[in-house]
Amino acid sequence: MGEVISLQPAESPLRSEGPLDKRFQDANPRNYQKLPEAAARKLACILSVGAIALTSPSCIQAYGWPVKPFNRQHPIRGALDDPRTNNRRPIDNARFRSFHFGVDVVAPDGAAVYAVEGGEIYVDSPTAIDVVTQPDFPKNYLTFGYWHIRPVVHDREFVAKHQLLGYILKGYEHVHFTEAIDGHYVNPLESGGLTPYRIYAKPVIKSLMLWQHGKYSYLGKNPLILRGRDSLVVNTFDPTPIAPPPPWNNAILTPSVISWRLTNSSGRTVVPEQTVVDFRDRLYTEPLTKVYAPHTDQNQPGRPGNYNFWLIRESDTIRLANGDYDLEVTATDIRGNNSMRSFEIDIDNSKSMMRK
């Protein structure tokens, strides 16, 4: 136990590195409006000292909400990198799986949707538009997307901040809102994005599970016993700050950061903190199943989602001495509020050990 052992954490996927849409690369850069002052300052902060600058008060240049009232927080029922599947099936049974690339702002069908910043309209489809603002295309530009709407604006039309863009389509009860910087999706809920956005509760860490032979073993009164190459999964979620109206009133969000560390019975760190999920800044592009574990499900009308995250994939415990350990799991929301829960782990690498 004299050295720090490095177990293999769940793989942390790469962030999006590709352009939001190739049409922006081919567009004529002439006649673009000046980038709004707030957006220009935000980009200047990012370009000068990196994305971490968004946590600095001098770099926080936020925008209001895309539905009225603009200066009041609205319910959301989906956030960046939430799991999405076809036909709203759990990820185990879905043919199509993806990370959610924006936030779902709840509003009634037919509600008016407005531009959070001015810019030029790009029509993605009959039900989705982008508003692009930029000082020197093809770099340093912001894009705001509005989906599930009936647009009242036209392609290549310039709009002003808070100008009417369209109306939410029947049956959607939300506008899917996105933000991208230089063609890369970012998190609209991060400081410097949608405001006001206040969080009233910390993430909840529900359970730790052992995934083995295609099924889960749950941590009960006895500690989880690890031997050889095992996988651990954590079930955790972030409560919505404002509950949406029924039937989505039970919707939950995913934490923005999930990490863990391992200590021995004397409190000494055996494995330093390992971050396995970080949804704060970019859209994930790896397969959904590298982040979310079996039985994960998205929010459904009338019931909440179920978010299982890979914590440790096929960890090799052979380098750890037999004995008791504490696995400390931390879940953090988009504004830095965190919860930590400690789980007792029993390492037993003896060949004669039978699992309980």
N, C-alpha and C positions, 0 to 999 in steps of 0.2 A: 504493500500500500504506500510505498515511498514515492511513487510517480503519479502524475495525473493521467488517467486512462481516457482515451478518446473513443467513445462508442460512435457508431454510425447513426446520425440523426436522419430523419426523413429528409429527402432531397428538397432543397429550396429551389423552386422553379425560376427560370430566367424571366425578366420583365420584357415587355414589348419593346422591340427595337425597330420594327418596321413602320412605314408611314401609315397614317390613318386611312388615307385614300389616295391612290395614284393620280386621281384627277387633279389634285392640288399641285402635283409636280408639273402637270402639263398646262395649267391655266395661265392665261395672260396676266402678268403681274401689274399691268398699268391700271390707273384709275382707282387704286385701292385707297380707302379712307385711312386717315391717321389712326393709329392704335389708340384706344381710349387711355386717358392719363393713368387710371388705376391699373389697367392691364399692362401698360408699358412699364410702370414701376415694378410690378410683380415679376415681369420677365427680366428686367434689369437685375433684380435681386438674385433670381435663379441663375442667370448667366454669369454673374460676378462671383458668387460664393457657393453656388450649388443649391440643390433642392432643400437642403437642411435649413437654408435661410428663411424658409417659410415659417419657421418657428420663432423668428425674431420679430418683435413688434414693428420694427422699422420696415419690414418686408410684407407685412400683412395688409393687402389691398383687396378686400373681399368685394363680393357683389351680392345683390339681393336675390330673392326667389323668383322663379319664372311664372308664378301665379300670384294673384292678389290675396292679401296685402303683401307687398314686396318686402317690407321690413318686419314681418312676423314669421316665426318658425312654423313649418308645416310638417305633417306626418310623412314619414317615408316607410316603404315596405320592402325595399331592396337596396343594397349598397354595392359598391365596386367589389368585384371578385366573389360575390355570392355564387353558389352553384346554380346552374341552369341546365335543364334537360328537356328533351322533346316529350310532349304529352304529360308534362309534370310528373314523370315517374322517378323513383329513386335511381341514383346513378348506376346501380347494379343492373337495372333492367332497361336502360335507355340506350338507344342507338346514337343519339346526338347529345354531347355534353359540352358545356362551355362555361367560362367565367363571365359573370354579368359585367358589362362594360360601362356602367353608369349608376345613377341612383333613380329610384322610382318615387317621384313626388306625388303624393296622393291628392286628388282633387276630383270633384264630381264629373261624370260624363257631360260634355258640352261646356265645361269651364274654359275660360279664355286663357291662353298661354302667351307670355310676353318675352321679349328679348332681355336677357340680363345685361347685355352689352350691345352696342351698335356694331354694324359690319355689313358684309355682303352675303346674300343668300345663295346657298347651294342646295338644290333640291335633290335629296337622296332617293326619294320614292314619293308616291302620292300621299304618304302618311308620315314622312320624316324629312326634316330639313337641318342644315348646318348654317350657323352664322359665323363667318370667318373675319377676324380682325387682325391686321398685320401692318407693320411699318415698312419692312423691306423683304417682301416675298422673295425666295421661298423659305426664309428662316425667320425666327422670332415672331411667329404668329400664333394666335389663340383661336380655337374652334369650340363653339358651344353647339351641342346637338339637342334636338327636340323631336321625340318620336311619339307615335300613336296620336297624331293630331291631324286635323283637316286644315291644311295651310290656307291662309288668305294672302300670302305673299308669293312672289314669283322668282324664278331662277335669275341670279345676277342682280337682283334688286338690292339697293342699299336700305338698311333700316336703322333707326335710332334706338338708343337704350329705352327700354320699357315700351317699345312699339308692339302692337298686336301682331302675333305671328299666326295664330290659328286657334282651333278649339279641340278639346280632347274628344276622341272618337267614342262612340257608344260601346259599352262593354269593357272598357279599359280602366276607367276610374283612376288614372294616373298619367302623368307625362314622364317618359323615360328621358332623363336629362344627363348629358355628358359634357365633359370638359377635356380638351386635348391641348397640349403645348407642343408646337412643331410636329404635329401629327401623331403624338403619343398620348394615349389616354392617361389621365391622372385622376386623383380622387377629389371630387367636388366637395366632399365633407371635410377635407383637411383645412387647417387654418389658412386663410387667404382665399377660400372658396365661398360656398353658400353661407350667408350670414343673415340673421343670427342663427347659430346652431349650438344649442346648449344640451349637455348630457347630464341626466339626473341619477343614473345608476351605473354601477361598475359591471363588467362582464361576469358571467356566471360559469364556473367550471363544474359541470354536473358529475362527470364520472371518468374514470380511467379504465380501459379495457385491454385485454390481451387478445390479439387476433392470431388464431392458430388453426390450421387444418380447415379453413373456410368458415369458421364460426368464432363468436366472441365468448370470452370468459370475463365475467365482471368482478370487480374488486368488492368483496363483501366485508365481513368482520375480520377475515384473515388477510394477510398481505398477499399480493400477487407473487407467484413463484416464477422466477426466470431461470432458464437453463438453456445454454446454447444460443441458437439464432431465433429470437422471438421478435414480434412486432407489437408495439404499444400504440393505442389510439386514445385520444382524448375527445370527449364530447363537451363542447362549450359554445356559448352564444353571448351576444350583446343585446340587452333589452332595447326596444325602440324608445327614444325619448318621449315621443307622443304616440299613443296607440292610434292606428288608423281606425276608421269606422268599420263596423261589421260588413262583410264576413272576414275582413283581414285584421281584425282587432287583436289576434293572437300572433301576428307576424313578429319575427325576431331577426336580428342582424348577425353577421359574423364579426368576431373580434378582428382588430386590425393587425395585431402582432401576437404570436404564440411562441413561447420559448420554454426551455426546461433546463434544469441542472440536477446533478446527482451528488448527494453527500453521504458519508458513512455514518455509523452509529455515534461517532464522537463529534460529528458536525463538520468534519473536514471535507472540502470540495474534492470529489473524485473526478467528476466530469464538469468542466466549466459551462457557463450558460450557452445553450445552443438555440438559435432562432430558426424555427421551421416554417413560419408563416410571417409575411410582412406585406400587408395590403395597403400600406399608407400612401404609396406614391404612384405605382404603375399597375397596369393591367397585366396579369399573368398570361403567359402564352403556352406553357407546358400543358400536357394532357391533364384534365381535371382530376383524374384518379391518382396522380402523383401527389396531390395535396389532400383531397377528400377521400376518406376511407369508406368501405362498404356500408350500405344502409343510409347513407347521406341522402337527404331529401330537401327540396326547396320549400319555401312557404306555400301553403295551399289555402284556398278559401275555407275558413272554419277551423284550421289547425296550423300550428307553427311548423317551421322547418326543423330538420334534425341534422345537425352539423357535426360529423365525425371527422377529425383531422388525424392524419398520420403523425405520430410524435417521434417514434423510433422504428425504422424499418429493418427487420432481421438483425437486431443487435447481437454482436458476438460477446457473450458474457464470460468467455473462458479466461480473459485477462483480469477479471475481477475476482477478488478473494470471496469465498463463500461467507455469507453473513447478511445482516440487515442493513438496508439503505433507505434513504428518503429521497424520493423523486419530487422535486419542487417544480410545479407547472405554473406559469404566469400567462394570463391573457390580458391584453391591453386594448383599449378602444382608440378611436381615431384622434381623440384629444388627450391621450396620455394617461387616462384613468385605468388602473390595473387591479386585478385580483390575483392572489397567489394561493394555491392549495397544495399541500404536501401529502404524498401517498407513500405508504410503507411498501417496500419491495424486498423480497427475499431472494438472494442469489444462491443457487445450489447447483454446482456443476458436476456433482457426483454421478457416476454412471448408474448407480443403483436407485437414484432418486425417482420416485413416481410422482407425477403431478396430482395435486389434490383436485 
